[in-house]
Amino acid sequence: MTRVKAAVCHAFGEDLRVEDIDLRAPGQGEVEVRLDAVAICHSDISFIDGGWGGDLPAVYGHEAAGRIASVGPGVSAYSVGQKVLVTLIKSCGACSTCASGAPVYCSGNAPVEPAIRLADGTTATKAMECGAFAEAVVVHQSQLAALPDDIPSDVASLLACGVITGVGAVVNTAQVRPGQNVVVIGAGGVGLNAIQGARIAGAARIIAMDLSPEKLEGAKAFGATDGVLAGDPKPWKAVSMITGGKMADAVFVTVGAIPAYDQSLRLLARGGTMYAVGMPHSGAMAEYEPVIIAAVGQGMKGSKMGDTVLPRDIPWMVDMYKQGRLKLDELISNRWRLDQINEAIADTKTGHARRNVILLS
């Protein structure tokens, strides 16, 4: 057992409690990673607030980076002391989706022995297969990606979810081509990365939509060519003006807001596709007219974690960062200590932060 500090959720909607937890030793195919940094994602907050249910007590957090402290049986690709990214993408490597190159949709993960116990012996949920609001984690080796020693851990942690989700939705899921028009609804952490992905893919017009004029202005530094206020009565008219009536080949909804989903299809060109990236709370419903989708050949498609394949995508994103073509440092709004995590979560809820990062070492 390894005893470390962690921020534990005991009741939905209440502050997390920083306390001691015990991590069991890594089992078959697992590693223990001593974490340097973990970012706060809105998905963590949705879970903490009870938006998606789940068992308590639980340790959330899933965007992390650190160094391997120990390895379990069957681990040969990683070694003690190695710097790694820790993600929620756990894959068996053998099911039909893994074999088809879609590990984010793995259906073959078998249950494992609980990895976390509280100081009183109570079992705690390792949320999203990570439990990274802690000084260390025990995770499956498929959840790791090797990192170079010279990339800062706070910056690298963003690659575990926010960056791959946004960039990957554009590059992997939608496969945006040069010359296409793109609308990104939401200019927060994931949205800015979708904007970066559209810039990298060579989109002609990259239109950011948000309720905040300040966020729209900030989105230009990440590649947005235009900004449209989502609160305007008819934002699709502004998109039509910007695109010369062509509208958007791809619309990415990067926020979990139902009004964003309700208006997203009105921004599409004929034959265009809306990509669902942001995740509303369970039970929330959007409305659309199927007859229009059928008549003009539009589509809707989900994108989980940017359809990322870690060994394929992390190396090129790290390389793009080193070249200065992928902005990561600029995504960090503030850095906090573990004992400040509730303040960091409250700050994230205001909607002003791109990404808040907890430093653990």
N, C-alpha and C positions, 0 to 999 in steps of 0.2 A: 504493500500500500504506500502511496505517496500522498502526504497531506499538504494541501495548498489552500490559498484564499480564493473564494469565488463569490459572485453576486447571485444570490438564490432568490427565485420567485416563489413565495409561499401562498399568495392569493392574487388572483387577477385584478389588475387595476391599482395595486398597491406598490409602494416602493420596494425595490429589491433590497435584500439584506446581505451585507458582506460578512461572510463567516467561513469557518474551516470546512473543507470537504475532503474525503478520502477517495483517491483514484486507485482502482485495482491495477495490477500489472498488465501490460499488453498481452493479449492472447494471440491466437493464430492469425497471421497477416496484419497485426496491429502494431502501432507505434505510440510511444508517449512523446508529446512535443511540449517543451517548455516555451510558453508564449512570450513574445516581446510586445505585441500590439494586437488589439482587436477593435474593429470599427463597429459602429452602431448603425444597423440597417432598420428601415421602417418595418420590415418583416418581423424583426425581433420585438418591436414595439407592439405590433398587431397581436402577436402571441401573448406578450405580457399583459395587454389590456383584455385578453380573453376573446379576441375577434375570431380566432380559429380553433378554439377549444384546446384540448390537450390535458395531460396529467400533471398534477403538482404534488410535491415541490419539483421545480425544474431549474436547470441552468441553461440560459439562452446564449446567443452569440455564435456567429458562424463566419465572420470575415476576419481571419487571423493569420499571423505569421510568427515564426519562432524557430527554435532549433531542436532537433531530435535528441531526447534525453535517454531513451532506451527503445529497443526493438523486440518484438515477439517472434515466435517461431515462424518460419516461412517468409520472412522479410529479407530480400536480397538486393532490392533496388535502392535502398536508403541505408544510411549509416549514422551512428551516434555523432552528434556535433554538426550535422548537415543542416543548412538553412532551408526551410520549406514554407510553402503556403498551405494553409489548412482551410478546406472548403466543406460544404454540405453535400457535395456530389460524391455519393458512395455507390460504387458499381461492382457487380459480381464478375463482370467480364465474360459471362457465359450465356446469359439469357438472350432472347431474340433481339431485344432493343440494343443491348451492349454489342452484340455481334453485328448489328446494322450500323454501328457508329454513333449511337445515341445514348451514351451512358447516363445522361441526366434523367432519363425515363426508365432506368433499370427496374426490372420486376423480379429480380432473383436474389435480393438481399435477405439472408436468413437472420432470425433473431439471435442476439448474442447476450451473454451475461451482463447485467447492469454494470456500468463502469463507475458510477458515482454513488457514494453514500455520504450522508451528513454525519456530523460528529457524533450524533446519538445513534448511529447505525441505520437510520431511515434511508431507503433507496430513493434517489432523485433521478428524474428524467434527464437524459443527455439530449437536449432539444436539438432538432434538425441534425442529428447524428454528430453534433459537435460539442455543445456545452462550453463555448469558448469565452464566456465572461468569467474567466478563471485564469489562474497563473499557469495552468498546464491542462492538457487534454489527452485522452486516449482515444485514438481514431483508427479507422482502417487505412491501410496504405494507399488505397485507391483515392482517398480524399486529399492526397498530398500532391504538390508540384514542386520540383526542385527550384531553388532561387539562387542567383549569384550572391556572393558575400557582400558585394558593394552596393546592393540596393537597400535603402533604409527600410526597416520592418514596418514602420507606420505607413509608409507609402505602399509597400508590397501588400499589406493587408487588404487594401482596396481592390486588388485583383481577385480576391476570393469570391466576390459577389457583385458589387455595384458596377464595376468596370466590365467584367465579362458579361453581365446581364444586359447592359446597355449596348456595348460595342457588338457583342455576339448576336443580339436580336437583329441588328442591321446587316452584319457581315455574314453570319451563319444562317439564321432563320430566313430572313427576307432576301438575302443575296442581292442587295441593292446594286444596281449597275451605274456606271458613269452616265450622267445626263438625266437621270431620273429625279423627280421632285419628291421631297420627303417632308412630312410634318411630324414633329415630336411634341406630344402633349405632356407638359410637365418639364420644368427646367431645374429639377432638383438633381440629386446625386446620380440616379440611373438615367434620367433624361439627358443630362449633360454628356454622359457617355454614349448614349444613342446618337447625339449630335456629333460627337467625335467620330463615331463609327461611320456616319453618313459622309462626313468630310473625307475620311480615309478611303471610303468606297467611291468617291468622285461624284456624289450627287450634285445636280445643278443648283437647285434651290433647297435650302435646309431651313425650314420655317419652325421656329420655336413658338409654342403656345403656353401661356401661363397666366395666372391671375395677377402676378406681380410684375410691374414695369421694371423694377430693379433686376429681377431674375432674367427677364428678356434681354436686358442690356448686357448682363454678365454672360449670357449664353453665346454672345457674338465672339467672345474670346476663345470659345471651344469649337467654333466653326459655323454657328448659325448665320445665315445670310439675311434673315428677316425675323421679325417678331410680331406676334399677334396676341392681343389680350383675349384670354379665354372668356372673360366676363362680358365681352361685347355682345350685343343682342344677336348678331348674325356673323360670327367670325369666318364662316365659309365664304362670305363675300370678299373679305380681305384676302383669303387664300386664292380665290379666283383672280383677283386683281394682280397679285404677286406673280402668279403662274401664267398669266395671259389666258386665263380660262381653262387651262389644262387640268388644274387641281393636282392632287398628290397621288403618285404611284404607290406610295406606302405611307401609312399613318401608324405611328407607334404611341400607344397609350402607356405611359410609364408611371402613372399614378393610380392608386386604387380608389379613384373617385368616380361614382356612377355618372354624374353629369358629363365627364370627359368621354366615357364610353358611349353615352347617348348621342353625342354630337359628332363622334369620330367618323362615322360612315358618310356624313354629309361633306366631308373634306376630300373624299376619294375621287379619283378619276375613274372613267370607265375601265373595268378590268383591274382596278387597284385593290389592294388588300390592307385591312386593318390588322395590326399585330397587338395582341393583348399581352402586355408585359407587367404592368402594375396589377396588384392583387387586392381587390376589395375584400371586406370581411365576408365570411361565409353567410349565405342567404341573401346577399344584396343582388338585385336584379336590374338589368338594363333592358331597353326596348329598342326594337328596330323593325323596319318593314321588309319582310322577306321578298315581296314582289319586286322591290327595287334592286335588291342583290341579284335576283334571278335575271331581271331585265337588262342589267348593264354589266353582268359578269364580275361583280365584286366578290370579295372573300373576306373571311375572318380566320385568323390563325393564332394560336397561343405560342408563346416562347418562354420556356423555363430555363433560367440561368444562361440565356443566350445560346442554348444548344451547344454548350461548350464541351470540347474534348480537351481535358487538361494538358496532356503531353503535346498536343498539337498547338493549342492556343496560347498558353502561358509563355512559352519561349519567344514567340514573335511579338507578343505585347510588351514583354520586358525589353526586347530589342528596340521596339518603337519608342518606348519611354526613354531609353538611353540616347536615341537619336534626336529626342526632342519633338517627336511627332505624335506622342500620346501624352496628354497632360495628366499627371497624377498628383504632384505636390499641390497644385492649385485646387484640388478637390477637397483638401483637408481644411475644415473651418476652424477647428480647435483641437487641442490635445488635453486629456484629462487623466487623473489617477483613478485607480479602481474604486477608492472610497468616495469618488465624486461621480460615480456612474449615474445616480439618479438625477443629478444636476445636468449631466450630459444628455440624458434621455429627454428631460424637460426642454432643453435647448433645441434638441432635434425636433421635438413636437411643434415648435413655433413655426417650422417650415423655412427658416432662414438659413439653416446649416446645410452645406453640401454633404459633408461627412464629418462626424465627430469621432475621434479615435481615442481609445483608452490605452495608455502606456502601462505595461506590466513589468518592465525591467529597466 
